[in-house]
Amino acid sequence: MAVKERVGTVVSNKMDKTVVVAIENRVPHPKYGKTIVQTKRYKAHDEENACNEGDRIRIRETRPLSKTKRWVVVETIERASQL
């Protein structure tokens, strides 16, 4: 069975060992054909609290870790620029 992986942007890291990741999916509208952006938010386990808001990360599906947490952070692809 294939392992589900997604790449997205961290939108919140205020919880302990948990980040909220927004995944954008661009799909054509079924009737009109215009490309629309659908955003879905996942809670992912971040063991080292290493992720910050704006980071691009890869997450992988795993067993249920809590009521809403079903994903785990695999790697940080790109760090957010710190101004």
N, C-alpha and C positions, 0 to 999 in steps of 0.2 A: 504494500500500500504506500502511496506517495505521501511524503510529509509536507504539510502545508506551510509555506513560508510567505511572508509579506514584507514589503519595504515601506516605511512610512516616517512621519515626522512626530517627534515628541511634543505634545501640546500641554502636558501637565506632569510635574514630578513632585507634587506636594505631599504625596503619601509615602510611607516608609516602605522601601523595597518594591514599589509599584510605580509604573509610569503609564500614562494614557497616550496611545499612539493613534494618530489620524491617518487613515489610508485613503488616498484619492483614486477613484476609478473613473476613467473617461469613456463614456458609451454614447452611441448615437441614439437620439430620441426615436422610439419605435415608429411613430407616425410622420414626424416632420424632418427627421434626419439630422437636426442640429446636434452637435456634440455637447453633452451636458456632463458636469462633474458631480459624481456622487461621493460623499465622504462618509466613512464608517469609522467609529472609534472603538479601539480594543484596549483593555487593561492588560499589561504585560508585567511579568515578574522581573525585577532588576536587583539581583542579589547584592551587588556592591554599591548600589545607589550612585552609579557612575553617569547616568544619562541626565542631560539638562534640556530645558525647553529649546526647541529649534533643531536638535540633533536629528540626523537621518539615521535610522537604525533598521536592522533586520530582526523580525520576530518569527518564532516557530510555534506551532500548535503543540500543546502538551496535555497531560491529564488535568482535571480540574484542581486548581490550587486554592480556590476560595469560591464564594457564591458567584462572582462575576469574572474571575481571573482564570483564563484558559490558555494564555500565551506566555512565552518566556523570551527574553532578549538574547539573541545569538551574538550579534556584533554591532559595533558602531561604525557606520560607513563614513559619515562626515560630521564633524563637530560644528556646532553653531558658532558663528563669529562673535567673539566677546568684544563689545565696544567700550 
